C-alpha cells in the first residue's frame, strides 16, 4: 500500500499510479510473486482551479478496456530492467488533455 501525503489529482496521480503499479510488479517478480493489486491512499488530495475544465472532460469520457503490462520474466532484479523488458498490450488511450503545471 502506498500512502501519498500530497496529491495533484489531475496531473500527478495518474503518473503516480502508473509508475508505482509498475514498480510493484517489478518487486513482486524479483520476490517470486505476481502482483495482484496496487492500493493507493492519499492525504491532501487537491484539484487546482486551472485544471477544473480538464477534469470535467476526463470525467465525461467513457472508460476503455484496461491495458495489460507484460514484463520480461527472465529479469529477477529491479535494477536489471531496461525499457525493452516491458510491453504494454491493448493500450487504446483517449486523446491527450493538456493542462498547465500549477505553481
FENGI-V773252 format. One record per helix or strand of 2 or more residues. SS is the DSSP state (a for helix, b for strand). FROM is the first residue (numbers start at 0). LEN is the number of residues. Records with the same first field share a line. If there is no record, write none. Layout:
SS->FROM-LEN / FROM-LEN
This chain:
b->1-7 / 39-7 / 67-4 / 85-4
a->11-19 / 48-12 / 77-3 / 82-3
